[in-house]
């Protein structure tokens, strides 16, 4: 060890890193000291570690996790720039999605016309062949299309009609940054064997409160207003209680699809 080495305090001051941050980065292997005095435990760094330390500090200000920073810090400047541009694009898209949801929430109370279209119907029991996965809302279109295609292909391969209505059951609230279980299933009749991750189940007969989704409301975030309208309708009727997960059924009642909630009516 020579005087070219800097004590942790000196190095931290030069890199504008707090003692706490410097200890954390050392413990995580992100910025280990060049030498540790075995007698005193003092940590020493070299001046040529300063560029990495300053880079780590800047990346940390972006809110990136340490594991991600470790990868970025080891890339070439060109590759790091590409990765960061991709990350920034994703962050902007996420912010746009959140802003759109805020607008949908703010506008939901004004959609009185939606609530007026809510109706009640009796739904008979139906056998479905489907697929259930845990996804977020960004994966929903691709998952729905793939599941619909695979289910109908298996029905045709089994010698059965493949023109049944499609159900999309939402067991959890899904958003761009939170996932949950979603099941995509197709109504079917006759004998069919499950294969791979496809399963068969019976959707029990039930009473449903439903709303045909009008044009312009089919996608996120406006579709949230449809769900809000149904929930507001049921909340305003003490004798109507939701008893199951909401689902979308395609084709709908004169529309691309309906949103429905299983309920009991007293």
TIDREN-265906 format. One line per 10 residues: their letters; for each residue x, y, z of N, C-alpha, C. Coordinates in steps of 0.05 Angstrom, whole numbers, padded with zeros to 5 digits. Layout:
<atoms>
a> X,Y,Z,X,Y,Z,X,Y,Z | ...
</atoms>
This chain:
<atoms>
xxxxxxxxxx> 00017,-00024,00000,00000,00000,00000,00018,00025,00000 | 00012,00044,-00018,00027,00068,-00020,00009,00092,-00015 | 00021,00116,-00015,00005,00139,-00010,-00014,00146,-00034 | -00010,00130,-00056,-00029,00133,-00078,-00056,00122,-00070 | -00058,00107,-00048,-00083,00097,-00039,-00097,00118,-00022 | -00124,00119,-00024,-00140,00138,-00009,-00155,00123,00013 | -00156,00135,00037,-00174,00124,00057,-00203,00126,00048 | -00220,00109,00059,-00248,00109,00050,-00261,00136,00052 | -00255,00151,00073,-00267,00178,00076,-00257,00197,00054 | -00232,00196,00047,-00221,00213,00026,-00233,00205,-00001
xxxxxxxxxx> -00234,00179,-00006,-00245,00169,-00031,-00274,00176,-00034 | -00289,00172,-00012,-00318,00179,-00013,-00323,00208,-00018 | -00306,00225,-00007,-00309,00254,-00011,-00303,00261,-00040 | -00283,00248,-00052,-00276,00254,-00080,-00298,00243,-00099 | -00310,00221,-00091,-00331,00209,-00108,-00359,00219,-00102 | -00361,00235,-00080,-00387,00245,-00070,-00405,00222,-00062 | -00393,00203,-00048,-00408,00181,-00037,-00407,00181,-00007 | -00429,00176,00006,-00429,00176,00036,-00415,00151,00046 | -00405,00152,00071,-00393,00128,00082,-00412,00104,00081 | -00438,00109,00086,-00457,00087,00085,-00459,00074,00058
xxxxxxxxxx> -00460,00092,00037,-00462,00082,00010,-00437,00067,00002 | -00414,00077,00010,-00389,00064,00004,-00387,00037,00017 | -00396,00034,00041,-00396,00008,00055,-00414,-00011,00041 | -00438,-00001,00033,-00458,-00019,00019,-00446,-00029,-00007 | -00434,-00011,-00023,-00424,-00019,-00049,-00401,-00038,-00046 | -00385,-00035,-00024,-00363,-00054,-00019,-00374,-00081,-00012 | -00395,-00082,00006,-00407,-00107,00014,-00420,-00122,-00009 | -00431,-00107,-00028,-00444,-00119,-00051,-00425,-00127,-00074 | -00399,-00120,-00070,-00380,-00126,-00091,-00381,-00108,-00114 | -00396,-00086,-00112,-00399,-00067,-00133,-00375,-00048,-00135
xxxxxxxxxx> -00364,-00042,-00112,-00341,-00024,-00111,-00323,-00032,-00087 | -00309,-00055,-00090,-00293,-00064,-00067,-00268,-00047,-00064 | -00258,-00044,-00040,-00234,-00029,-00036,-00210,-00043,-00048 | -00190,-00028,-00056,-00166,-00040,-00067,-00150,-00055,-00046 | -00152,-00046,-00021,-00137,-00059,00000,-00150,-00054,00027 | -00149,-00073,00044,-00160,-00070,00071,-00137,-00077,00091 | -00131,-00058,00108,-00110,-00062,00128,-00120,-00084,00148 | -00106,-00107,00149,-00115,-00129,00166,-00114,-00122,00196 | -00097,-00103,00203,-00094,-00096,00232,-00116,-00076,00241 | -00122,-00057,00224,-00141,-00036,00232,-00169,-00039,00219
xxxxxxxxxx> -00170,-00054,00197,-00195,-00056,00182,-00201,-00033,00164 | -00182,-00013,00164,-00186,00010,00147,-00187,00001,00117 | -00205,00014,00102,-00208,00008,00074,-00194,00029,00058 | -00179,00021,00037,-00165,00039,00020,-00173,00035,-00009 | -00175,00057,-00024,-00182,00056,-00052,-00160,00070,-00068 | -00160,00065,-00094,-00140,00078,-00112,-00155,00099,-00128 | -00140,00120,-00137,-00153,00141,-00153,-00166,00131,-00178 | -00155,00109,-00190,-00166,00100,-00215,-00194,00086,-00211 | -00202,00083,-00186,-00229,00073,-00180,-00250,00095,-00180 | -00241,00120,-00180,-00260,00142,-00179,-00280,00143,-00202
xxxxxxxxxx> -00271,00139,-00227,-00292,00140,-00249,-00314,00120,-00245 | -00307,00096,-00236,-00328,00076,-00231,-00346,00084,-00208 | -00334,00095,-00187,-00349,00104,-00164,-00369,00126,-00172 | -00360,00145,-00188,-00378,00166,-00197,-00400,00156,-00215 | -00393,00136,-00232,-00413,00124,-00249,-00434,00110,-00232 | -00426,00095,-00212,-00444,00081,-00195,-00463,00101,-00181 | -00452,00123,-00172,-00468,00143,-00158,-00489,00155,-00177 | -00482,00159,-00202,-00501,00171,-00221,-00523,00150,-00228 | -00515,00125,-00232,-00535,00105,-00238,-00554,00100,-00214 | -00543,00103,-00190,-00560,00099,-00166,-00581,00121,-00164
xxxxxxxxxx> -00574,00145,-00174,-00594,00167,-00173,-00618,00161,-00191 | -00615,00143,-00210,-00637,00135,-00227,-00656,00116,-00213 | -00648,00106,-00190,-00665,00087,-00175,-00661,00059,-00185 | -00640,00053,-00199,-00635,00026,-00209,-00626,00009,-00186 | -00633,-00017,-00186,-00623,-00035,-00165,-00594,-00041,-00169 | -00581,-00048,-00147,-00552,-00052,-00147,-00543,-00073,-00167 | -00559,-00095,-00169,-00552,-00116,-00188,-00551,-00106,-00216 | -00570,-00089,-00223,-00571,-00077,-00250,-00548,-00058,-00254 | -00541,-00042,-00234,-00519,-00024,-00236,-00493,-00039,-00240 | -00490,-00062,-00227,-00465,-00078,-00230,-00462,-00086,-00259
xxxxxxxxxx> -00483,-00094,-00272,-00482,-00102,-00300,-00474,-00078,-00317 | -00488,-00056,-00313,-00484,-00032,-00329,-00456,-00021,-00326 | -00445,-00022,-00302,-00419,-00010,-00296,-00397,-00026,-00311 | -00402,-00051,-00317,-00382,-00067,-00330,-00384,-00067,-00361 | -00404,-00053,-00371,-00407,-00051,-00400,-00389,-00029,-00412 | -00384,-00031,-00438,-00370,-00009,-00452,-00389,00015,-00452 | -00378,00039,-00455,-00395,00063,-00456,-00417,00062,-00477 | -00410,00050,-00500,-00430,00048,-00522,-00453,00029,-00514 | -00445,00006,-00504,-00466,-00013,-00496,-00483,-00003,-00472 | -00469,00011,-00454,-00484,00022,-00431,-00504,00043,-00440
xxxxxxxxxx> -00496,00059,-00460,-00514,00079,-00470,-00539,00067,-00483 | -00535,00045,-00498,-00557,00031,-00510,-00576,00020,-00489 | -00565,00008,-00468,-00581,-00004,-00447,-00597,00018,-00433 | -00585,00040,-00427,-00598,00062,-00413,-00620,00075,-00430 | -00615,00077,-00456,-00636,00088,-00473,-00661,00069,-00473 | -00656,00043,-00474,-00678,00024,-00473,-00693,00026,-00446 | -00678,00029,-00424,-00690,00031,-00398,-00707,00057,-00396 | -00696,00079,-00407,-00710,00104,-00406,-00736,00103,-00423 | -00735,00089,-00446,-00759,00086,-00462,-00781,00071,-00446 | -00772,00049,-00432,-00791,00034,-00417,-00803,00050,-00394
xxxxxxxxxx> -00786,00067,-00381,-00796,00084,-00360,-00817,00104,-00370 | -00811,00115,-00393,-00830,00135,-00405,-00857,00121,-00411 | -00855,00096,-00422,-00880,00082,-00428,-00896,00076,-00403 | -00881,00068,-00382,-00895,00062,-00357,-00908,00087,-00345 | -00894,00110,-00347,-00905,00135,-00337,-00930,00143,-00354 | -00929,00138,-00380,-00952,00144,-00397,-00976,00127,-00389 | -00970,00101,-00384,-00992,00083,-00375,-01004,00092,-00349 | -00988,00100,-00330,-00998,00109,-00304,-01014,00135,-00307 | -01004,00153,-00324,-01019,00178,-00329,-01046,00172,-00341 | -01047,00152,-00360,-01072,00145,-00372,-01092,00133,-00352
xxxxxxxxxx> -01082,00117,-00334,-01099,00105,-00313,-01110,00127,-00295 | -01093,00147,-00288,-01103,00170,-00272,-01125,00184,-00286 | -01122,00188,-00312,-01143,00202,-00328,-01169,00185,-00328 | -01165,00158,-00330,-01189,00141,-00331,-01203,00142,-00304 | -01188,00142,-00282,-01200,00143,-00256,-01215,00169,-00251 | -01202,00191,-00260,-01215,00217,-00257,-01240,00220,-00274 | -01241,00206,-00297,-01264,00209,-00314,-01286,00189,-00309 | -01281,00169,-00292,-01300,00147,-00288,-01327,00158,-00277 | -01325,00177,-00259,-01350,00187,-00247,-01368,00201,-00267 | -01357,00210,-00289,-01373,00224,-00310,-01387,00205,-00329
xxxxxxxxxx> -01380,00179,-00328,-01391,00160,-00347,-01418,00149,-00337 | -01437,00166,-00332,-01463,00157,-00322,-01477,00140,-00343 | -01472,00145,-00369,-01485,00129,-00390,-01477,00100,-00389 | -01452,00094,-00380,-01444,00066,-00378,-01460,00051,-00357 | -01464,00063,-00334,-01479,00050,-00313,-01508,00045,-00321 | -01519,00062,-00338,-01546,00058,-00348,-01549,00033,-00365 | -01527,00024,-00377,-01528,00001,-00394,-01523,-00026,-00380 | -01517,-00025,-00354,-01513,-00049,-00338,-01539,-00065,-00336 | -01536,-00091,-00339,-01560,-00109,-00338,-01553,-00135,-00323 | -01574,-00151,-00317,-01570,-00176,-00303,-01580,-00199,-00321
xxxxxxxxxx> -01566,-00221,-00320,-01575,-00245,-00336,-01568,-00270,-00322 | -01582,-00292,-00329,-01575,-00318,-00318,-01556,-00332,-00338 | -01534,-00343,-00328,-01514,-00355,-00345,-01514,-00386,-00339 | -01519,-00402,-00359,-01519,-00431,-00354,-01491,-00442,-00350 | -01488,-00465,-00338,-01462,-00478,-00335,-01450,-00483,-00362 | -01424,-00481,-00364,-01410,-00485,-00389,-01383,-00498,-00384 | -01376,-00517,-00401,-01350,-00530,-00400,-01331,-00513,-00416 | -01306,-00509,-00406,-01287,-00493,-00421,-01260,-00508,-00421 | -01245,-00503,-00442,-01217,-00511,-00444,-01201,-00486,-00444 | -01181,-00484,-00426,-01167,-00459,-00423,-01138,-00462,-00413
xxxxxxxxxx> -01126,-00439,-00410,-01099,-00436,-00400,-01098,-00414,-00379 | -01084,-00419,-00357,-01082,-00400,-00335,-01053,-00394,-00329 | -01046,-00368,-00330,-01019,-00359,-00324,-01019,-00334,-00307 | -00996,-00329,-00294,-00993,-00304,-00279,-00979,-00284,-00298 | -00992,-00262,-00303,-00981,-00242,-00322,-00988,-00214,-00312 | -00975,-00194,-00325,-00983,-00166,-00320,-00999,-00156,-00345 | -01009,-00132,-00344,-01027,-00123,-00365,-01012,-00119,-00392 | -00986,-00115,-00391,-00971,-00111,-00417,-00970,-00138,-00432 | -00972,-00160,-00417,-00970,-00187,-00430,-00998,-00197,-00438 | -01019,-00183,-00430,-01046,-00194,-00434,-01053,-00198,-00463
xxxxxxxxxx> -01049,-00179,-00481,-01057,-00183,-00509,-01043,-00208,-00522 | -01017,-00210,-00517,-01003,-00233,-00528,-01011,-00260,-00516 | -01016,-00260,-00490,-01025,-00284,-00476,-01052,-00292,-00486 | -01071,-00273,-00488,-01098,-00279,-00497,-01098,-00290,-00525 | -01082,-00278,-00543,-01082,-00287,-00571,-01070,-00316,-00573 | -01048,-00320,-00558,-01035,-00347,-00559,-01053,-00368,-00547 | -01066,-00362,-00524,-01083,-00382,-00512,-01107,-00388,-00529 | -01119,-00368,-00541,-01142,-00372,-00558,-01134,-00389,-00582 | -01112,-00384,-00594,-01103,-00399,-00617,-01098,-00428,-00609 | -01083,-00433,-00587,-01076,-00460,-00580,-01100,-00476,-00571
xxxxxxxxxx> -01118,-00464,-00556,-01142,-00478,-00548,-01159,-00486,-00572 | -01164,-00468,-00590,-01181,-00475,-00613,-01167,-00496,-00631 | -01141,-00494,-00633,-01126,-00514,-00649,-01129,-00542,-00637 | -01128,-00543,-00610,-01131,-00569,-00597,-01159,-00580,-00600 | -01179,-00562,-00599,-01206,-00571,-00603,-01210,-00583,-00631 | -01199,-00569,-00651,-01201,-00579,-00678,-01187,-00605,-00681 | -01163,-00607,-00669,-01148,-00632,-00671,-01163,-00655,-00657 | -01180,-00649,-00638,-01196,-00669,-00624,-01222,-00675,-00638 | -01226,-00663,-00662,-01250,-00668,-00677,-01274,-00654,-00667 | -01270,-00632,-00652,-01293,-00617,-00640,-01295,-00589,-00653
xxxxxxxxxx> -01319,-00577,-00651,-01322,-00549,-00661,-01303,-00531,-00644 | -01293,-00511,-00657,-01274,-00492,-00643,-01284,-00464,-00645 | -01311,-00461,-00646,-01323,-00434,-00650,-01337,-00424,-00625 | -01330,-00435,-00601,-01343,-00427,-00577,-01334,-00399,-00568 | -01350,-00387,-00551,-01344,-00360,-00540,-01319,-00362,-00523 | -01303,-00340,-00523,-01279,-00339,-00506,-01285,-00324,-00481 | -01275,-00336,-00459,-01277,-00323,-00432,-01249,-00316,-00423 | -01247,-00292,-00411,-01222,-00284,-00398,-01228,-00277,-00369 | -01219,-00295,-00351,-01224,-00292,-00323,-01201,-00278,-00309 | -01207,-00257,-00293,-01186,-00242,-00279,-01188,-00248,-00249
xxxxxxxxxx> -01169,-00264,-00239,-01169,-00271,-00211,-01156,-00249,-00193 | -01141,-00231,-00206,-01128,-00209,-00191,-01129,-00184,-00209 | -01124,-00161,-00196,-01121,-00137,-00211,-01093,-00137,-00224 | -01092,-00134,-00250,-01066,-00133,-00264,-01062,-00105,-00275 | -01037,-00095,-00274,-01029,-00069,-00283,-01002,-00072,-00298 | -00992,-00051,-00310,-00965,-00054,-00323,-00943,-00062,-00303 | -00946,-00056,-00277,-00924,-00063,-00259,-00933,-00081,-00236 | -00956,-00094,-00239,-00964,-00115,-00220,-00979,-00137,-00234 | -00971,-00162,-00228,-00982,-00184,-00243,-01003,-00199,-00226 | -01017,-00217,-00239,-01037,-00233,-00226,-01046,-00256,-00244
xxxxxxxxxx> -01063,-00274,-00234,-01071,-00297,-00250,-01094,-00289,-00269 | -01090,-00298,-00294,-01111,-00293,-00314,-01115,-00320,-00328 | -01140,-00327,-00333,-01147,-00351,-00347,-01162,-00344,-00373 | -01152,-00354,-00396,-01165,-00351,-00421,-01176,-00378,-00429 | -01203,-00380,-00434,-01216,-00406,-00439,-01236,-00403,-00461 | -01242,-00425,-00474,-01262,-00426,-00496,-01283,-00446,-00489 | -01308,-00439,-00492,-01330,-00457,-00487,-01329,-00480,-00507 | -01334,-00504,-00497,-01332,-00528,-00515,-01352,-00549,-00506 | -01357,-00568,-00524,-01375,-00590,-00518,-01363,-00615,-00529 | -01369,-00638,-00518,-01358,-00663,-00527,-01334,-00671,-00510
xxxxxxxxxx> -01321,-00693,-00517,-01299,-00704,-00502,-01272,-00693,-00513 | -01257,-00681,-00495,-01231,-00671,-00503,-01212,-00675,-00480 | -01187,-00683,-00486,-01167,-00688,-00465,-01149,-00664,-00462 | -01143,-00656,-00437,-01124,-00634,-00433,-01096,-00642,-00443 | -01081,-00622,-00451,-01054,-00627,-00461,-01036,-00604,-00453 | -01011,-00610,-00446,-00993,-00589,-00438,-01004,-00573,-00415 | -01005,-00546,-00417,-01015,-00529,-00396,-01044,-00522,-00401 | -01058,-00535,-00419,-01086,-00531,-00423,-01102,-00549,-00404 | -01124,-00538,-00393,-01140,-00553,-00374,-01169,-00551,-00381 | -01185,-00569,-00370,-01214,-00569,-00373,-01227,-00563,-00346
xxxxxxxxxx> -01248,-00547,-00346,-01263,-00543,-00322,-01291,-00535,-00328 | -01308,-00537,-00309,-01336,-00529,-00312,-01341,-00502,-00298 | -01350,-00483,-00313,-01358,-00457,-00302,-01387,-00461,-00293 | -01392,-00458,-00267,-01418,-00463,-00255,-01439,-00443,-00265 | -01463,-00452,-00266,-01485,-00434,-00273,-01486,-00411,-00252 | -01492,-00387,-00260,-01492,-00365,-00242,-01508,-00342,-00253 | -01515,-00323,-00235,-01527,-00298,-00243,-01504,-00278,-00248 | -01505,-00263,-00269,-01484,-00244,-00276,-01495,-00216,-00280 | -01480,-00197,-00269,-01485,-00169,-00276,-01465,-00163,-00298 | -01474,-00152,-00321,-01456,-00148,-00344,-01461,-00122,-00358
xxxxxxxxxx> -01441,-00114,-00373,-01442,-00090,-00389,-01429,-00094,-00416 | -01444,-00092,-00438,-01431,-00093,-00464,-01412,-00069,-00467 | -01388,-00075,-00475,-01367,-00054,-00476,-01370,-00038,-00502 | -01376,-00013,-00500,-01379,00003,-00525,-01353,00009,-00539 | -01354,00015,-00565,-01329,00022,-00579,-01315,00045,-00565 | -01289,00044,-00565,-01272,00064,-00552,-01265,00058,-00523 | -01278,00037,-00512,-01273,00029,-00485,-01259,00002,-00482 | -01252,-00011,-00505,-01243,-00038,-00504,-01216,-00043,-00492 | -01199,-00022,-00493,-01171,-00026,-00484,-01165,-00009,-00459 | -01142,-00016,-00447,-01133,00000,-00424,-01124,00028,-00435
xxxxxxxxxx> -01130,00049,-00419,-01143,00049,-00393,-01173,00053,-00394 | -01186,00060,-00417,-01215,00065,-00416,-01231,00041,-00405 | -01222,00017,-00409,-01237,-00007,-00400,-01241,-00006,-00370 | -01223,00008,-00355,-01226,00010,-00326,-01252,00024,-00319 | -01262,00042,-00336,-01287,00056,-00331,-01311,00037,-00333 | -01308,00017,-00350,-01329,-00004,-00352,-01331,-00019,-00326 | -01308,-00028,-00316,-01308,-00043,-00291,-01319,-00025,-00268 | -01310,00001,-00268,-01320,00019,-00247,-01350,00023,-00249 | -01361,00024,-00273,-01390,00028,-00276,-01405,00004,-00265 | -01396,-00021,-00270,-01410,-00044,-00260,-01408,-00045,-00229
xxxxxxxxxx> -01384,-00039,-00219,-01381,-00040,-00190,-01398,-00018,-00176 | -01399,00005,-00189,-01416,00026,-00177,-01446,00018,-00178 | -01454,00005,-00199,-01481,-00005,-00202,-01488,-00025,-00180 | -01470,-00044,-00176,-01476,-00064,-00155,-01474,-00051,-00127 | -01455,-00033,-00123,-01453,-00020,-00096,-01478,-00004,-00089 | -01492,00006,-00110,-01516,00022,-00105,-01541,00005,-00100 | -01538,-00022,-00101,-01560,-00040,-00097,-01553,-00060,-00075 | -01563,-00055,-00051,-01557,-00071,-00028,-01562,-00101,-00031 | -01582,-00108,-00048,-01588,-00136,-00052,-01571,-00150,-00072 | -01553,-00136,-00085,-01535,-00148,-00105,-01507,-00150,-00093
xxxxxxxxxx> -01495,-00174,-00093,-01469,-00178,-00081,-01451,-00193,-00101 | -01428,-00183,-00107,-01409,-00197,-00124,-01398,-00222,-00110 | -01398,-00244,-00124,-01390,-00270,-00111,-01368,-00284,-00125 | -01356,-00272,-00146,-01335,-00285,-00160,-01318,-00265,-00175 | -01297,-00276,-00189,-01279,-00259,-00205,-01293,-00248,-00229 | -01287,-00223,-00237,-01298,-00213,-00262,-01286,-00227,-00286 | -01301,-00226,-00308,-01291,-00238,-00332,-01301,-00223,-00356 | -01287,-00227,-00378,-01296,-00215,-00404,-01304,-00238,-00422 | -01325,-00235,-00437,-01335,-00256,-00455,-01338,-00244,-00483 | -01326,-00259,-00502,-01324,-00250,-00530,-01335,-00272,-00549
xxxxxxxxxx> -01353,-00265,-00567,-01364,-00238,-00572,-01384,-00230,-00551 | -01389,-00204,-00549,-01408,-00194,-00529,-01436,-00191,-00540 | -01451,-00176,-00525,-01480,-00171,-00532,-01481,-00148,-00552 | -01477,-00154,-00577,-01476,-00133,-00597,-01451,-00116,-00597 | -01431,-00125,-00582,-01405,-00111,-00581,-01383,-00132,-00583 | -01358,-00122,-00583,-01336,-00141,-00585,-01335,-00160,-00561 | -01340,-00149,-00537,-01341,-00166,-00514,-01357,-00152,-00492 | -01366,-00169,-00473,-01380,-00159,-00449,-01361,-00162,-00425 | -01364,-00145,-00405,-01352,-00149,-00379,-01374,-00158,-00360 | -01368,-00179,-00344,-01389,-00190,-00327,-01377,-00197,-00299
xxxxxx> -01394,-00195,-00279,-01388,-00204,-00252,-01409,-00224,-00242 | -01400,-00247,-00232,-01420,-00265,-00219,-01430,-00252,-00193 | -01457,-00254,-00189,-01469,-00241,-00166,-01491,-00259,-00154 | -01498,-00253,-00130,-01523,-00263,-00118,-01542,-00240,-00115 | -01567,-00245,-00119,-01588,-00224,-00118,-01608,-00232,-00097 | -01611,-00216,-00076,-01629,-00222,-00054,-01655,-00207,-00058
</atoms>
